[in-house]
């Protein structure tokens, strides 16, 4: 196993976990009504989602060999889609 491959796997997992935590904290701020937290985390969500897309755009989902990484990818996708739905709802309301 190449050392770069190991570092890449760790980076991919760290970015996915960070995106999940940021989205969860965003929703906690939304529930509590803390607007400053929501606006700052909104920017972080977009940055981390773009970073994840840049890393995972090279791979097909079935090519990811780690099952935990697959679960993190699916969880991040679901949380990001919930975030997009929430932003769309807030735009029209």
C-alpha positions in Angstrom: 0.0 0.0 0.0 1.3 3.4 -1.0 1.7 6.0 1.7 -0.1 8.6 -0.5 -3.1 6.2 -0.8 -3.3 6.0 3.0 -3.1 9.8 3.4 -5.8 10.2 0.7 -8.1 7.7 2.5 -7.7 9.6 5.8 -8.3 12.9 4.1 -11.5 11.6 2.4 -12.8 10.2 5.7 -11.9 13.4 7.6 -13.7 15.6 5.0 -16.8 13.5 5.1 -16.9 13.5 8.9 -16.3 17.3 9.0 -19.1 17.9 6.5 -21.5 15.8 8.5 -20.6 17.6 11.8 -21.0 21.0 10.1 -24.4 20.2 8.7 -25.6 18.8 12.1 -24.3 22.0 13.9 -26.1 24.1 11.2 -29.4 22.4 12.0 -28.8 22.8 15.8 -28.4 26.6 15.1 -31.5 26.5 12.9 -33.5 24.9 15.7 -32.1 27.3 18.4 -32.6 30.3 16.1 -28.9 31.4 16.2 -28.6 33.3 12.8 -24.9 34.0 13.1 -24.1 30.3 13.5 -26.4 29.5 10.5 -24.7 32.0 8.1 -21.2 31.0 9.0 -21.8 27.3 8.8 -23.7 27.7 5.6 -20.5 28.9 3.9 -18.5 26.0 5.5 -21.1 23.5 4.2 -20.6 24.7 0.6 -16.8 24.7 0.9 -16.7 21.2 2.3 -19.3 19.9 -0.1 -17.2 21.2 -3.0 -14.0 19.7 -1.5 -15.8 16.3 -1.2 -17.1 16.6 -4.7 -13.5 17.3 -6.0 -12.2 14.3 -4.2 -15.0 11.8 -5.0 -15.6 12.9 -8.6 -12.7 10.6 -9.6 -14.3 7.5 -8.0 -17.4 5.6 -8.7 -19.5 4.6 -5.7 -19.0 0.9 -6.3 -15.2 1.4 -6.5 -15.0 2.6 -2.9 -13.6 -0.4 -1.1 -14.3 0.6 2.5 -17.8 0.0 3.8 -17.5 2.7 6.5 -16.5 5.2 3.8 -19.5 4.2 1.8 -21.8 4.9 4.8 -20.2 8.3 5.3 -20.7 9.1 1.6 -24.3 8.2 1.8 -24.8 10.1 5.1 -23.1 13.2 3.7 -25.2 13.1 0.6 -28.4 12.8 2.6 -27.4 15.6 4.9 -26.4 17.8 2.0 -29.7 17.2 0.2 -31.6 18.0 3.4 -29.5 21.3 3.6 -30.3 22.1 0.0 -34.0 21.4 0.7 -33.9 23.7 3.7 -32.2 26.5 1.8 -34.8 26.2 -1.0 -37.6 26.3 1.5 -36.1 29.4 3.2 -35.8 31.2 -0.2 -39.4 30.7 -1.0 -40.8 31.5 2.5 
